[in-house]
Amino acid sequence: MSVAQAASSTTAQLRREAETLAETFPPLLASAERLAACVMPGEHGRRRVGSGDEFWQYRPSSAGDEISMIDWRRSARSDDALFVREKEWQAVQSVMIWLDMGRSMHFASSRSLPRKVDMARRLALALAILLMRGGERVGLANAGLPPRNGHAQLMRLNSAIAEGEDATDYPVPELADAPARTRAVLLSDFLGDLDPVRHAVTGAADRAIEGVLLQVLDPQEEAFPFEGRTVFESMGGTLTHETLKADELRDRYLERLADRKAELWELARLAGWQFNVCRTGSPASAALLWLYMALAREH
């Protein structure tokens, strides 16, 4: 093989590899970009008094203020008061996302609806885009990615979110490595054992981590429209239940689902977190806006 042929072969191989990568990642990233564009980002950092460089406001001088803090020009316009020139500090946040990629999240009751995991992936990446545009750092607990900013981090998040899978029905949330005093986002259907979720959230709260729980559900999971003979099987095939009168289970099922939502809401309340439900049949933009505003909210 000549040098020219070898170079051509190498170029072709690189092109094939690049096309393979392009098939895997950009669709999710492009979809997340479009979703992020639906939300007006604004300034997400929390505005507080601090040692920054930007002027924020004047306030009357009080006991304990140093003389160097007094703005004499502004004070000269007042007959009986001295004014301090306060500056603004933008508190850059670090946000850790945990995304449930278990088998249960692969459910979709209709071809016209996204799978729960696909909705969660899109929301997670779109949220990361919005936060990083605001200068904040974002990490992914599933992949052990610590919070960072920049294009390279976005590509790492995109890759991990697009490729990530979990062979179990209900994975355990991972927040042990989340830095203290950051914020956390947990995206899941939360239909499995709730004890690991309680452990993760309370453990995070003990380290001054605030956050949000977003429960992602399919419309069929909330309506339970089944009647007559029905075979229920978990997405992983580990659990099966057959009944001849599915409609008789509806009230008990809906009661248990309501109890689960109430438990999640109470868990969030006690930890100082926030809780909401996202339906795959509803616009993703509404859920994204809620996530964004929940993280922007001053506690």
C-alpha positions as protocol buffer text, in pm:
chain_id: "A"
residue {
  index: 1
  type: MET
  ca { x: 0 y: 0 z: 0 }
}
residue {
  index: 2
  type: SER
  ca { x: 140 y: 339 z: -102 }
}
residue {
  index: 3
  type: VAL
  ca { x: 172 y: 634 z: 135 }
}
residue {
  index: 4
  type: ALA
  ca { x: -113 y: 808 z: -44 }
}
residue {
  index: 5
  type: GLN
  ca { x: -336 y: 499 z: -12 }
}
residue {
  index: 6
  type: ALA
  ca { x: -250 y: 463 z: 356 }
}
residue {
  index: 7
  type: ALA
  ca { x: -332 y: 827 z: 418 }
}
residue {
  index: 8
  type: SER
  ca { x: -660 y: 789 z: 228 }
}
residue {
  index: 9
  type: SER
  ca { x: -748 y: 477 z: 430 }
}
residue {
  index: 10
  type: THR
  ca { x: -671 y: 653 z: 758 }
}
residue {
  index: 11
  type: THR
  ca { x: -880 y: 952 z: 657 }
}
residue {
  index: 12
  type: ALA
  ca { x: -1171 y: 727 z: 562 }
}
residue {
  index: 13
  type: GLN
  ca { x: -1148 y: 543 z: 895 }
}
residue {
  index: 14
  type: LEU
  ca { x: -1143 y: 869 z: 1090 }
}
residue {
  index: 15
  type: ARG
  ca { x: -1441 y: 989 z: 891 }
}
residue {
  index: 16
  type: ARG
  ca { x: -1634 y: 669 z: 968 }
}
residue {
  index: 17
  type: GLU
  ca { x: -1552 y: 702 z: 1338 }
}
residue {
  index: 18
  type: ALA
  ca { x: -1656 y: 1066 z: 1338 }
}
residue {
  index: 19
  type: GLU
  ca { x: -1982 y: 982 z: 1161 }
}
residue {
  index: 20
  type: THR
  ca { x: -2048 y: 709 z: 1419 }
}
residue {
  index: 21
  type: LEU
  ca { x: -1997 y: 959 z: 1698 }
}
residue {
  index: 22
  type: ALA
  ca { x: -2213 y: 1212 z: 1519 }
}
residue {
  index: 23
  type: GLU
  ca { x: -2496 y: 961 z: 1498 }
}
residue {
  index: 24
  type: THR
  ca { x: -2478 y: 898 z: 1873 }
}
residue {
  index: 25
  type: PHE
  ca { x: -2436 y: 1236 z: 2033 }
}
residue {
  index: 26
  type: PRO
  ca { x: -2549 y: 1539 z: 1829 }
}
residue {
  index: 27
  type: PRO
  ca { x: -2919 y: 1444 z: 1806 }
}
residue {
  index: 28
  type: LEU
  ca { x: -2951 y: 1456 z: 2186 }
}
residue {
  index: 29
  type: LEU
  ca { x: -2741 y: 1770 z: 2209 }
}
residue {
  index: 30
  type: ALA
  ca { x: -2935 y: 1941 z: 1930 }
}
residue {
  index: 31
  type: SER
  ca { x: -3264 y: 1843 z: 2093 }
}
residue {
  index: 32
  type: ALA
  ca { x: -3144 y: 1972 z: 2429 }
}
residue {
  index: 33
  type: GLU
  ca { x: -3025 y: 2297 z: 2267 }
}
residue {
  index: 34
  type: ARG
  ca { x: -3370 y: 2350 z: 2113 }
}
residue {
  index: 35
  type: LEU
  ca { x: -3535 y: 2278 z: 2446 }
}
residue {
  index: 36
  type: ALA
  ca { x: -3300 y: 2514 z: 2631 }
}
residue {
  index: 37
  type: ALA
  ca { x: -3383 y: 2787 z: 2380 }
}
residue {
  index: 38
  type: CYS
  ca { x: -3747 y: 2771 z: 2498 }
}
residue {
  index: 39
  type: VAL
  ca { x: -3643 y: 2903 z: 2839 }
}
residue {
  index: 40
  type: MET
  ca { x: -3522 y: 3260 z: 2876 }
}
residue {
  index: 41
  type: PRO
  ca { x: -3208 y: 3210 z: 3085 }
}
residue {
  index: 42
  type: GLY
  ca { x: -3146 y: 3554 z: 3235 }
}
residue {
  index: 43
  type: GLU
  ca { x: -2890 y: 3575 z: 3513 }
}
residue {
  index: 44
  type: HIS
  ca { x: -2905 y: 3262 z: 3719 }
}
residue {
  index: 45
  type: GLY
  ca { x: -2640 y: 3344 z: 3979 }
}
residue {
  index: 46
  type: ARG
  ca { x: -2781 y: 3457 z: 4311 }
}
residue {
  index: 47
  type: ARG
  ca { x: -2744 y: 3832 z: 4356 }
}
residue {
  index: 48
  type: ARG
  ca { x: -2601 y: 3922 z: 4694 }
}
residue {
  index: 49
  type: VAL
  ca { x: -2379 y: 4180 z: 4858 }
}
residue {
  index: 50
  type: GLY
  ca { x: -2016 y: 4079 z: 4831 }
}
residue {
  index: 51
  type: SER
  ca { x: -1665 y: 4164 z: 4721 }
}
residue {
  index: 52
  type: GLY
  ca { x: -1724 y: 4168 z: 4348 }
}
residue {
  index: 53
  type: ASP
  ca { x: -1638 y: 4446 z: 4108 }
}
residue {
  index: 54
  type: GLU
  ca { x: -1985 y: 4553 z: 3991 }
}
residue {
  index: 55
  type: PHE
  ca { x: -2163 y: 4835 z: 4170 }
}
residue {
  index: 56
  type: TRP
  ca { x: -2503 y: 4732 z: 4300 }
}
residue {
  index: 57
  type: GLN
  ca { x: -2654 y: 4996 z: 4528 }
}
residue {
  index: 58
  type: TYR
  ca { x: -2602 y: 5262 z: 4793 }
}
residue {
  index: 59
  type: ARG
  ca { x: -2713 y: 5210 z: 5152 }
}
residue {
  index: 60
  type: PRO
  ca { x: -2697 y: 5430 z: 5463 }
}
residue {
  index: 61
  type: SER
  ca { x: -2383 y: 5376 z: 5667 }
}
residue {
  index: 62
  type: SER
  ca { x: -2423 y: 5178 z: 5988 }
}
residue {
  index: 63
  type: ALA
  ca { x: -2212 y: 5101 z: 6294 }
}
residue {
  index: 64
  type: GLY
  ca { x: -1919 y: 4880 z: 6204 }
}
residue {
  index: 65
  type: ASP
  ca { x: -1867 y: 5013 z: 5851 }
}
residue {
  index: 66
  type: GLU
  ca { x: -1510 y: 5115 z: 5774 }
}
residue {
  index: 67
  type: ILE
  ca { x: -1444 y: 5474 z: 5671 }
}
residue {
  index: 68
  type: SER
  ca { x: -1298 y: 5350 z: 5341 }
}
residue {
  index: 69
  type: MET
  ca { x: -1640 y: 5206 z: 5250 }
}
residue {
  index: 70
  type: ILE
  ca { x: -1811 y: 5548 z: 5257 }
}
residue {
  index: 71
  type: ASP
  ca { x: -1888 y: 5711 z: 4924 }
}
residue {
  index: 72
  type: TRP
  ca { x: -1820 y: 6078 z: 5005 }
}
residue {
  index: 73
  type: ARG
  ca { x: -1957 y: 6212 z: 4676 }
}
residue {
  index: 74
  type: ARG
  ca { x: -2294 y: 6046 z: 4729 }
}
residue {
  index: 75
  type: SER
  ca { x: -2293 y: 6141 z: 5098 }
}
residue {
  index: 76
  type: ALA
  ca { x: -2233 y: 6508 z: 5009 }
}
residue {
  index: 77
  type: ARG
  ca { x: -2576 y: 6518 z: 4844 }
}
residue {
  index: 78
  type: SER
  ca { x: -2737 y: 6435 z: 5180 }
}
residue {
  index: 79
  type: ASP
  ca { x: -2759 y: 6672 z: 5474 }
}
residue {
  index: 80
  type: ASP
  ca { x: -2750 y: 6419 z: 5754 }
}
residue {
  index: 81
  type: ALA
  ca { x: -2646 y: 6075 z: 5626 }
}
residue {
  index: 82
  type: LEU
  ca { x: -2338 y: 5893 z: 5505 }
}
residue {
  index: 83
  type: PHE
  ca { x: -2377 y: 5634 z: 5229 }
}
residue {
  index: 84
  type: VAL
  ca { x: -2184 y: 5315 z: 5159 }
}
residue {
  index: 85
  type: ARG
  ca { x: -2131 y: 5197 z: 4802 }
}
residue {
  index: 86
  type: GLU
  ca { x: -2216 y: 4826 z: 4795 }
}
residue {
  index: 87
  type: LYS
  ca { x: -2085 y: 4591 z: 4533 }
}
residue {
  index: 88
  type: GLU
  ca { x: -2245 y: 4280 z: 4394 }
}
residue {
  index: 89
  type: TRP
  ca { x: -2129 y: 3922 z: 4429 }
}
residue {
  index: 90
  type: GLN
  ca { x: -2257 y: 3662 z: 4190 }
}
residue {
  index: 91
  type: ALA
  ca { x: -2252 y: 3328 z: 4376 }
}
residue {
  index: 92
  type: VAL
  ca { x: -2144 y: 3071 z: 4120 }
}
residue {
  index: 93
  type: GLN
  ca { x: -2319 y: 2744 z: 4190 }
}
residue {
  index: 94
  type: SER
  ca { x: -2211 y: 2389 z: 4134 }
}
residue {
  index: 95
  type: VAL
  ca { x: -2493 y: 2153 z: 4040 }
}
residue {
  index: 96
  type: MET
  ca { x: -2472 y: 1773 z: 4045 }
}
residue {
  index: 97
  type: ILE
  ca { x: -2725 y: 1582 z: 3837 }
}
residue {
  index: 98
  type: TRP
  ca { x: -2822 y: 1221 z: 3900 }
}
residue {
  index: 99
  type: LEU
  ca { x: -3017 y: 1067 z: 3615 }
}
residue {
  index: 100
  type: ASP
  ca { x: -3203 y: 737 z: 3659 }
}
residue {
  index: 101
  type: MET
  ca { x: -3115 y: 520 z: 3357 }
}
residue {
  index: 102
  type: GLY
  ca { x: -3260 y: 196 z: 3495 }
}
residue {
  index: 103
  type: ARG
  ca { x: -3487 y: -45 z: 3311 }
}
residue {
  index: 104
  type: SER
  ca { x: -3803 y: 100 z: 3462 }
}
residue {
  index: 105
  type: MET
  ca { x: -3724 y: 433 z: 3293 }
}
residue {
  index: 106
  type: HIS
  ca { x: -3732 y: 269 z: 2950 }
}
residue {
  index: 107
  type: PHE
  ca { x: -4112 y: 245 z: 2955 }
}
residue {
  index: 108
  type: ALA
  ca { x: -4334 y: 427 z: 2707 }
}
residue {
  index: 109
  type: SER
  ca { x: -4702 y: 340 z: 2676 }
}
residue {
  index: 110
  type: SER
  ca { x: -4725 y: 466 z: 2318 }
}
residue {
  index: 111
  type: ARG
  ca { x: -4499 y: 513 z: 2018 }
}
residue {
  index: 112
  type: SER
  ca { x: -4611 y: 875 z: 2011 }
}
residue {
  index: 113
  type: LEU
  ca { x: -4458 y: 932 z: 2355 }
}
residue {
  index: 114
  type: PRO
  ca { x: -4091 y: 942 z: 2453 }
}
residue {
  index: 115
  type: ARG
  ca { x: -3956 y: 685 z: 2694 }
}
residue {
  index: 116
  type: LYS
  ca { x: -3919 y: 823 z: 3044 }
}
residue {
  index: 117
  type: VAL
  ca { x: -3541 y: 794 z: 3021 }
}
residue {
  index: 118
  type: ASP
  ca { x: -3535 y: 991 z: 2695 }
}
residue {
  index: 119
  type: MET
  ca { x: -3740 y: 1271 z: 2850 }
}
residue {
  index: 120
  type: ALA
  ca { x: -3508 y: 1273 z: 3153 }
}
residue {
  index: 121
  type: ARG
  ca { x: -3195 y: 1273 z: 2935 }
}
residue {
  index: 122
  type: ARG
  ca { x: -3320 y: 1567 z: 2732 }
}
residue {
  index: 123
  type: LEU
  ca { x: -3415 y: 1761 z: 3044 }
}
residue {
  index: 124
  type: ALA
  ca { x: -3084 y: 1689 z: 3216 }
}
residue {
  index: 125
  type: LEU
  ca { x: -2874 y: 1806 z: 2923 }
}
residue {
  index: 126
  type: ALA
  ca { x: -3091 y: 2110 z: 2851 }
}
residue {
  index: 127
  type: LEU
  ca { x: -3067 y: 2211 z: 3217 }
}
residue {
  index: 128
  type: ALA
  ca { x: -2690 y: 2170 z: 3203 }
}
residue {
  index: 129
  type: ILE
  ca { x: -2678 y: 2397 z: 2897 }
}
residue {
  index: 130
  type: LEU
  ca { x: -2878 y: 2669 z: 3072 }
}
residue {
  index: 131
  type: LEU
  ca { x: -2675 y: 2652 z: 3390 }
}
residue {
  index: 132
  type: MET
  ca { x: -2342 y: 2654 z: 3210 }
}
residue {
  index: 133
  type: ARG
  ca { x: -2449 y: 2950 z: 2999 }
}
residue {
  index: 134
  type: GLY
  ca { x: -2500 y: 3130 z: 3328 }
}
residue {
  index: 135
  type: GLY
  ca { x: -2142 y: 3054 z: 3426 }
}
residue {
  index: 136
  type: GLU
  ca { x: -2226 y: 2771 z: 3664 }
}
residue {
  index: 137
  type: ARG
  ca { x: -2057 y: 2435 z: 3697 }
}
residue {
  index: 138
  type: VAL
  ca { x: -2243 y: 2112 z: 3627 }
}
residue {
  index: 139
  type: GLY
  ca { x: -2149 y: 1752 z: 3700 }
}
residue {
  index: 140
  type: LEU
  ca { x: -2308 y: 1410 z: 3651 }
}
residue {
  index: 141
  type: ALA
  ca { x: -2310 y: 1176 z: 3948 }
}
residue {
  index: 142
  type: ASN
  ca { x: -2381 y: 868 z: 3734 }
}
residue {
  index: 143
  type: ALA
  ca { x: -2055 y: 906 z: 3545 }
}
residue {
  index: 144
  type: GLY
  ca { x: -1847 y: 1041 z: 3833 }
}
residue {
  index: 145
  type: LEU
  ca { x: -1808 y: 1373 z: 3651 }
}
residue {
  index: 146
  type: PRO
  ca { x: -1731 y: 1652 z: 3901 }
}
residue {
  index: 147
  type: PRO
  ca { x: -1889 y: 1994 z: 3842 }
}
residue {
  index: 148
  type: ARG
  ca { x: -1711 y: 2194 z: 3572 }
}
residue {
  index: 149
  type: ASN
  ca { x: -1795 y: 2450 z: 3307 }
}
residue {
  index: 150
  type: GLY
  ca { x: -1696 y: 2492 z: 2943 }
}
residue {
  index: 151
  type: HIS
  ca { x: -1750 y: 2325 z: 2608 }
}
residue {
  index: 152
  type: ALA
  ca { x: -1540 y: 2019 z: 2694 }
}
residue {
  index: 153
  type: GLN
  ca { x: -1753 y: 1952 z: 3002 }
}
residue {
  index: 154
  type: LEU
  ca { x: -2070 y: 1985 z: 2796 }
}
residue {
  index: 155
  type: MET
  ca { x: -1937 y: 1724 z: 2553 }
}
residue {
  index: 156
  type: ARG
  ca { x: -1851 y: 1493 z: 2841 }
}
residue {
  index: 157
  type: LEU
  ca { x: -2201 y: 1536 z: 2985 }
}
residue {
  index: 158
  type: ASN
  ca { x: -2356 y: 1477 z: 2644 }
}
residue {
  index: 159
  type: SER
  ca { x: -2160 y: 1157 z: 2595 }
}
residue {
  index: 160
  type: ALA
  ca { x: -2232 y: 1019 z: 2943 }
}
residue {
  index: 161
  type: ILE
  ca { x: -2603 y: 1105 z: 2929 }
}
residue {
  index: 162
  type: ALA
  ca { x: -2652 y: 970 z: 2576 }
}
residue {
  index: 163
  type: GLU
  ca { x: -2463 y: 645 z: 2634 }
}
residue {
  index: 164
  type: GLY
  ca { x: -2545 y: 573 z: 2998 }
}
residue {
  index: 165
  type: GLU
  ca { x: -2741 y: 261 z: 3084 }
}
residue {
  index: 166
  type: ASP
  ca { x: -2816 y: 67 z: 3403 }
}
residue {
  index: 167
  type: ALA
  ca { x: -2910 y: -301 z: 3398 }
}
residue {
  index: 168
  type: THR
  ca { x: -3116 y: -282 z: 3718 }
}
residue {
  index: 169
  type: ASP
  ca { x: -3484 y: -189 z: 3732 }
}
residue {
  index: 170
  type: TYR
  ca { x: -3439 y: 78 z: 3999 }
}
residue {
  index: 171
  type: PRO
  ca { x: -3084 y: 216 z: 4040 }
}
residue {
  index: 172
  type: VAL
  ca { x: -2972 y: 371 z: 4368 }
}
residue {
  index: 173
  type: PRO
  ca { x: -2913 y: 749 z: 4362 }
}
residue {
  index: 174
  type: GLU
  ca { x: -2548 y: 845 z: 4393 }
}
residue {
  index: 175
  type: LEU
  ca { x: -2469 y: 1170 z: 4571 }
}
residue {
  index: 176
  type: ALA
  ca { x: -2192 y: 1064 z: 4809 }
}
residue {
  index: 177
  type: ASP
  ca { x: -1928 y: 1237 z: 4594 }
}
residue {
  index: 178
  type: ALA
  ca { x: -2126 y: 1557 z: 4542 }
}
residue {
  index: 179
  type: PRO
  ca { x: -1931 y: 1852 z: 4687 }
}
residue {
  index: 180
  type: ALA
  ca { x: -2076 y: 2002 z: 5004 }
}
residue {
  index: 181
  type: ARG
  ca { x: -2287 y: 2317 z: 4973 }
}
residue {
  index: 182
  type: THR
  ca { x: -2370 y: 2254 z: 4610 }
}
residue {
  index: 183
  type: ARG
  ca { x: -2710 y: 2177 z: 4459 }
}
residue {
  index: 184
  type: ALA
  ca { x: -2841 y: 1847 z: 4332 }
}
residue {
  index: 185
  type: VAL
  ca { x: -3100 y: 1736 z: 4076 }
}
residue {
  index: 186
  type: LEU
  ca { x: -3247 y: 1385 z: 4087 }
}
residue {
  index: 187
  type: LEU
  ca { x: -3445 y: 1272 z: 3782 }
}
residue {
  index: 188
  type: SER
  ca { x: -3629 y: 940 z: 3817 }
}
residue {
  index: 189
  type: ASP
  ca { x: -3970 y: 775 z: 3821 }
}
residue {
  index: 190
  type: PHE
  ca { x: -3904 y: 694 z: 4189 }
}
residue {
  index: 191
  type: LEU
  ca { x: -4120 y: 381 z: 4165 }
}
residue {
  index: 192
  type: GLY
  ca { x: -3873 y: 147 z: 4334 }
}
residue {
  index: 193
  type: ASP
  ca { x: -3768 y: 114 z: 4697 }
}
residue {
  index: 194
  type: LEU
  ca { x: -3773 y: 463 z: 4846 }
}
residue {
  index: 195
  type: ASP
  ca { x: -3522 y: 395 z: 5124 }
}
residue {
  index: 196
  type: PRO
  ca { x: -3211 y: 449 z: 4904 }
}
residue {
  index: 197
  type: VAL
  ca { x: -3363 y: 778 z: 4786 }
}
residue {
  index: 198
  type: ARG
  ca { x: -3422 y: 885 z: 5148 }
}
residue {
  index: 199
  type: HIS
  ca { x: -3065 y: 792 z: 5236 }
}
residue {
  index: 200
  type: ALA
  ca { x: -2922 y: 989 z: 4943 }
}
residue {
  index: 201
  type: VAL
  ca { x: -3133 y: 1299 z: 5004 }
}
residue {
  index: 202
  type: THR
  ca { x: -3090 y: 1313 z: 5383 }
}
residue {
  index: 203
  type: GLY
  ca { x: -2718 y: 1246 z: 5350 }
}
residue {
  index: 204
  type: ALA
  ca { x: -2689 y: 1529 z: 5100 }
}
residue {
  index: 205
  type: ALA
  ca { x: -2891 y: 1763 z: 5323 }
}
residue {
  index: 206
  type: ASP
  ca { x: -2653 y: 1687 z: 5610 }
}
residue {
  index: 207
  type: ARG
  ca { x: -2375 y: 1830 z: 5390 }
}
residue {
  index: 208
  type: ALA
  ca { x: -2573 y: 2146 z: 5319 }
}
residue {
  index: 209
  type: ILE
  ca { x: -2668 y: 2030 z: 4970 }
}
residue {
  index: 210
  type: GLU
  ca { x: -3001 y: 2166 z: 4851 }
}
residue {
  index: 211
  type: GLY
  ca { x: -3179 y: 2021 z: 4553 }
}
residue {
  index: 212
  type: VAL
  ca { x: -3482 y: 1905 z: 4362 }
}
residue {
  index: 213
  type: LEU
  ca { x: -3659 y: 1576 z: 4296 }
}
residue {
  index: 214
  type: LEU
  ca { x: -3832 y: 1549 z: 3959 }
}
residue {
  index: 215
  type: GLN
  ca { x: -4051 y: 1241 z: 3916 }
}
residue {
  index: 216
  type: VAL
  ca { x: -4083 y: 1145 z: 3548 }
}
residue {
  index: 217
  type: LEU
  ca { x: -4397 y: 942 z: 3472 }
}
residue {
  index: 218
  type: ASP
  ca { x: -4577 y: 809 z: 3167 }
}
residue {
  index: 219
  type: PRO
  ca { x: -4947 y: 915 z: 3140 }
}
residue {
  index: 220
  type: GLN
  ca { x: -5051 y: 549 z: 3158 }
}
residue {
  index: 221
  type: GLU
  ca { x: -4876 y: 514 z: 3492 }
}
residue {
  index: 222
  type: GLU
  ca { x: -5096 y: 787 z: 3634 }
}
residue {
  index: 223
  type: ALA
  ca { x: -5423 y: 680 z: 3470 }
}
residue {
  index: 224
  type: PHE
  ca { x: -5406 y: 298 z: 3504 }
}
residue {
  index: 225
  type: PRO
  ca { x: -5653 y: 241 z: 3214 }
}
residue {
  index: 226
  type: PHE
  ca { x: -5641 y: -139 z: 3228 }
}
residue {
  index: 227
  type: GLU
  ca { x: -5942 y: -368 z: 3235 }
}
residue {
  index: 228
  type: GLY
  ca { x: -6003 y: -743 z: 3234 }
}
residue {
  index: 229
  type: ARG
  ca { x: -5722 y: -994 z: 3199 }
}
residue {
  index: 230
  type: THR
  ca { x: -5388 y: -816 z: 3208 }
}
residue {
  index: 231
  type: VAL
  ca { x: -5029 y: -930 z: 3256 }
}
residue {
  index: 232
  type: PHE
  ca { x: -4803 y: -673 z: 3417 }
}
residue {
  index: 233
  type: GLU
  ca { x: -4430 y: -720 z: 3370 }
}
residue {
  index: 234
  type: SER
  ca { x: -4139 y: -504 z: 3477 }
}
residue {
  index: 235
  type: MET
  ca { x: -3918 y: -365 z: 3201 }
}
residue {
  index: 236
  type: GLY
  ca { x: -3634 y: -588 z: 3314 }
}
residue {
  index: 237
  type: GLY
  ca { x: -3858 y: -895 z: 3321 }
}
residue {
  index: 238
  type: THR
  ca { x: -3781 y: -962 z: 3688 }
}
residue {
  index: 239
  type: LEU
  ca { x: -4138 y: -910 z: 3809 }
}
residue {
  index: 240
  type: THR
  ca { x: -4463 y: -1043 z: 3661 }
}
residue {
  index: 241
  type: HIS
  ca { x: -4820 y: -1020 z: 3782 }
}
residue {
  index: 242
  type: GLU
  ca { x: -5130 y: -1151 z: 3606 }
}
residue {
  index: 243
  type: THR
  ca { x: -5485 y: -1054 z: 3696 }
}
residue {
  index: 244
  type: LEU
  ca { x: -5825 y: -1129 z: 3546 }
}
residue {
  index: 245
  type: LYS
  ca { x: -5979 y: -807 z: 3672 }
}
residue {
  index: 246
  type: ALA
  ca { x: -5729 y: -528 z: 3628 }
}
residue {
  index: 247
  type: ASP
  ca { x: -5997 y: -262 z: 3675 }
}
residue {
  index: 248
  type: GLU
  ca { x: -6044 y: -378 z: 4034 }
}
residue {
  index: 249
  type: LEU
  ca { x: -5681 y: -286 z: 4104 }
}
residue {
  index: 250
  type: ARG
  ca { x: -5717 y: 71 z: 3980 }
}
residue {
  index: 251
  type: ASP
  ca { x: -5824 y: 237 z: 4305 }
}
residue {
  index: 252
  type: ARG
  ca { x: -5557 y: 64 z: 4511 }
}
residue {
  index: 253
  type: TYR
  ca { x: -5290 y: 143 z: 4253 }
}
residue {
  index: 254
  type: LEU
  ca { x: -5384 y: 512 z: 4230 }
}
residue {
  index: 255
  type: GLU
  ca { x: -5392 y: 534 z: 4609 }
}
residue {
  index: 256
  type: ARG
  ca { x: -5042 y: 389 z: 4634 }
}
residue {
  index: 257
  type: LEU
  ca { x: -4915 y: 623 z: 4362 }
}
residue {
  index: 258
  type: ALA
  ca { x: -5063 y: 921 z: 4548 }
}
residue {
  index: 259
  type: ASP
  ca { x: -4896 y: 797 z: 4867 }
}
residue {
  index: 260
  type: ARG
  ca { x: -4562 y: 772 z: 4686 }
}
residue {
  index: 261
  type: LYS
  ca { x: -4590 y: 1129 z: 4559 }
}
residue {
  index: 262
  type: ALA
  ca { x: -4682 y: 1245 z: 4909 }
}
residue {
  index: 263
  type: GLU
  ca { x: -4379 y: 1063 z: 5053 }
}
residue {
  index: 264
  type: LEU
  ca { x: -4148 y: 1226 z: 4799 }
}
residue {
  index: 265
  type: TRP
  ca { x: -4297 y: 1568 z: 4867 }
}
residue {
  index: 266
  type: GLU
  ca { x: -4252 y: 1523 z: 5243 }
}
residue {
  index: 267
  type: LEU
  ca { x: -3895 y: 1396 z: 5197 }
}
residue {
  index: 268
  type: ALA
  ca { x: -3814 y: 1703 z: 4991 }
}
residue {
  index: 269
  type: ARG
  ca { x: -3978 y: 1935 z: 5244 }
}
residue {
  index: 270
  type: LEU
  ca { x: -3789 y: 1793 z: 5540 }
}
residue {
  index: 271
  type: ALA
  ca { x: -3459 y: 1816 z: 5352 }
}
residue {
  index: 272
  type: GLY
  ca { x: -3524 y: 2170 z: 5232 }
}
residue {
  index: 273
  type: TRP
  ca { x: -3556 y: 2043 z: 4875 }
}
residue {
  index: 274
  type: GLN
  ca { x: -3833 y: 2081 z: 4616 }
}
residue {
  index: 275
  type: PHE
  ca { x: -4045 y: 1817 z: 4442 }
}
residue {
  index: 276
  type: ASN
  ca { x: -4246 y: 1808 z: 4120 }
}
residue {
  index: 277
  type: VAL
  ca { x: -4387 y: 1561 z: 3867 }
}
residue {
  index: 278
  type: CYS
  ca { x: -4310 y: 1562 z: 3495 }
}
residue {
  index: 279
  type: ARG
  ca { x: -4533 y: 1373 z: 3249 }
}
residue {
  index: 280
  type: THR
  ca { x: -4388 y: 1246 z: 2923 }
}
residue {
  index: 281
  type: GLY
  ca { x: -4710 y: 1351 z: 2751 }
}
residue {
  index: 282
  type: SER
  ca { x: -4662 y: 1715 z: 2854 }
}
residue {
  index: 283
  type: PRO
  ca { x: -4425 y: 1974 z: 2701 }
}
residue {
  index: 284
  type: ALA
  ca { x: -4069 y: 1927 z: 2824 }
}
residue {
  index: 285
  type: SER
  ca { x: -4026 y: 2306 z: 2831 }
}
residue {
  index: 286
  type: ALA
  ca { x: -4259 y: 2335 z: 3132 }
}
residue {
  index: 287
  type: ALA
  ca { x: -4055 y: 2084 z: 3332 }
}
residue {
  index: 288
  type: LEU
  ca { x: -3729 y: 2251 z: 3229 }
}
residue {
  index: 289
  type: LEU
  ca { x: -3855 y: 2593 z: 3335 }
}
residue {
  index: 290
  type: TRP
  ca { x: -3960 y: 2452 z: 3673 }
}
residue {
  index: 291
  type: LEU
  ca { x: -3617 y: 2291 z: 3722 }
}
residue {
  index: 292
  type: TYR
  ca { x: -3437 y: 2610 z: 3627 }
}
residue {
  index: 293
  type: MET
  ca { x: -3647 y: 2832 z: 3852 }
}
residue {
  index: 294
  type: ALA
  ca { x: -3628 y: 2583 z: 4141 }
}
residue {
  index: 295
  type: LEU
  ca { x: -3248 y: 2600 z: 4131 }
}
residue {
  index: 296
  type: ALA
  ca { x: -3253 y: 2979 z: 4095 }
}
residue {
  index: 297
  type: ARG
  ca { x: -3481 y: 3022 z: 4394 }
}
residue {
  index: 298
  type: GLU
  ca { x: -3324 y: 3175 z: 4704 }
}
residue {
  index: 299
  type: HIS
  ca { x: -3367 y: 2952 z: 5011 }
}
